[in-house]
Each structure stands twice: as structure tokens, then as C-alpha cells.
């Protein structure tokens, strides 16, 4: 699973970018992971929903509300 993540990071961000400094690269990787990958990017394991959409659907399901 980690190998898949790093391959995606390399393909979607690193190979397409040039940074002027290591701090710019670090900020870009942080933004990619925390903003795009963990919140917005659709995931096949989640039925092609973003993690935010999946969590919202989970929180609003009747089975969760009853617990």
C-alpha cells in the first residue's frame, strides 16, 4: 500500500513539478497529501468517492446515527 502511495505521489506531483528550494518542495508535498490526497482525490477502494464524501456518507447513514 505504501509503495502504491509513493508511486502516485511521484507520478502526480514530483514528476510534474520544479521547485526553487527544499522548503517549496516540502510545502508542495504537504499540500498534496493533506489537501488533495487525503480529502479530495477519489479512491477506488471507497467506491470512487473522495475520503471527505465517504466520511460524510458514513456519518449520515442511519446505522451510524442509531449507535
N, C-alpha and C positions, 0 to 999 in steps of 0.2 A: 504494500500500500504506500509506503514512504517513497519507494522508487517511482511509482506512478505519479505521485505529487511532484517530486523534483523534476521529472521529465516534463510535466505540464508547465511548471514554473519556468523551466529553461525555454520551452517552445513558445509560450505565450508572452513572456516578459523579457527574459535575458537576451535571447537571440534577436529581439526586435528593438533593442534599446542601446544607447550610448550615454554614459554619464560622465560629468566633468570631475567628479570626486567620489571617493568611497562613501561619504555621507549621503550624497544624492542617490547612489545605488541602494544603500541601506533603507532610505526613506521610501524608495520605489518598491522594494521588496516588501517592506512592512505594509504599505498601502495595498499592494496586490493581495497579500494574504488576508489582512484584516478587513479590508473593504470589499474587494471583488470576490476573492476565492471563498471566503467564509460566509459571505452574506448574499451575493448577487448571482454568482455563477451557477447555472443549472447543473444538476448532478443526476446521472443516470440511475444511481442507486436509490435516489429519492423520487423516482418517477418523473424525472426531468423537471423537477421543481427546484427553485433556489432553496438554500437552507432556511432563509427567512420565511419563504412561502410554506415550506414543510412544517416549520415550527408553528406558524400561525394556524395552519390547518389542524395540527395536532392539538394546540391549545383550545381551539374552538369546537373540537369534536365532542359529542355528547358523553362518550365513555370517560373522557378525561374530566369533564365538568362534574360527573357524578362521584368522582373519587375524593 
